[in-house]
């Protein structure tokens, strides 16, 4: 799945908050159910079932920069998300 992190995601994202950071917002907008984002992994789930996916290095770098209040820009990345974890 290709995920676009937009300027609005960045503007409305919350630092050091795994469910409300720009990357979590972008995943949610892309249809991923209940995303939680950590520096190198994303977790998503539904009905008591949880899955995880490793994040590309550029996402980890973005999260660290965002949390440290460094300038960041919109970008996109690809992550593997099971169909069960995506709203239809």
C-alpha positions as CSV (number, residue, x, y, z in Angstrom):
1,X,0.0,0.0,0.0
2,X,1.3,3.5,-0.9
3,X,0.7,6.0,1.9
4,X,0.9,9.8,1.3
5,X,1.9,11.9,4.3
6,X,0.4,15.4,3.5
7,X,1.1,18.9,4.7
8,X,-2.2,18.7,6.6
9,X,-1.1,15.5,8.3
10,X,2.0,17.3,9.4
11,X,0.2,20.4,10.5
12,X,-2.4,18.4,12.5
13,X,-0.1,15.7,13.8
14,X,0.8,15.4,17.4
15,X,4.5,14.9,18.5
16,X,5.4,11.8,20.5
17,X,1.9,10.3,20.1
18,X,1.8,7.0,18.3
19,X,-1.8,7.2,17.2
20,X,-2.0,10.9,16.2
21,X,1.4,11.6,14.5
22,X,1.4,12.5,10.8
23,X,2.2,8.9,9.8
24,X,-0.6,7.4,11.8
25,X,-3.0,10.1,10.4
26,X,-1.9,9.2,6.8
27,X,-2.4,5.5,7.5
28,X,-5.8,6.1,8.9
29,X,-6.8,8.2,5.8
30,X,-5.6,5.4,3.6
31,X,-8.1,3.1,5.3
32,X,-5.8,1.3,7.8
33,X,-7.8,0.4,10.9
34,X,-6.5,1.7,14.3
35,X,-2.9,2.4,13.3
36,X,-0.3,3.0,16.0
37,X,3.1,4.1,14.8
38,X,6.4,3.6,16.6
39,X,9.9,4.6,15.3
40,X,10.4,1.5,13.2
41,X,7.0,-0.3,13.1
42,X,3.4,0.3,12.6
43,X,0.7,-1.8,14.4
44,X,-2.9,-2.0,13.1
45,X,-5.8,-4.2,14.1
46,X,-9.5,-5.0,14.2
47,X,-11.7,-7.1,16.5
48,X,-8.9,-8.2,18.8
49,X,-6.6,-9.2,16.0
50,X,-3.4,-7.2,15.5
51,X,-0.8,-7.1,12.8
52,X,2.5,-5.2,12.4
53,X,4.6,-3.9,9.6
54,X,8.2,-2.6,9.5
55,X,8.5,1.0,8.4
56,X,11.0,2.1,5.8
57,X,14.0,4.0,7.1
58,X,12.8,7.2,5.6
59,X,9.6,7.0,7.7
60,X,11.7,6.4,10.9
61,X,13.8,9.4,10.0
62,X,10.7,11.5,9.4
63,X,9.2,10.5,12.8
64,X,12.4,11.3,14.7
65,X,12.7,14.7,12.9
66,X,9.0,15.5,13.6
67,X,9.2,14.5,17.2
68,X,12.4,16.6,17.6
69,X,10.7,19.6,16.0
70,X,13.0,19.6,13.0
71,X,11.5,20.8,9.6
72,X,9.8,18.0,7.7
73,X,8.1,17.8,4.3
74,X,5.3,15.7,2.8
75,X,6.4,12.4,1.4
76,X,5.1,8.9,0.5
77,X,6.1,5.4,1.4
78,X,5.0,1.8,0.8
79,X,4.0,-0.6,3.6
80,X,2.5,-4.1,3.5
81,X,-0.8,-4.1,5.3
82,X,-3.1,-7.2,5.4
83,X,-6.4,-6.8,3.7
84,X,-8.1,-7.6,7.0
85,X,-6.6,-4.4,8.5
86,X,-8.0,-2.1,5.9
87,X,-11.5,-0.6,5.8
88,X,-13.5,-1.5,2.7
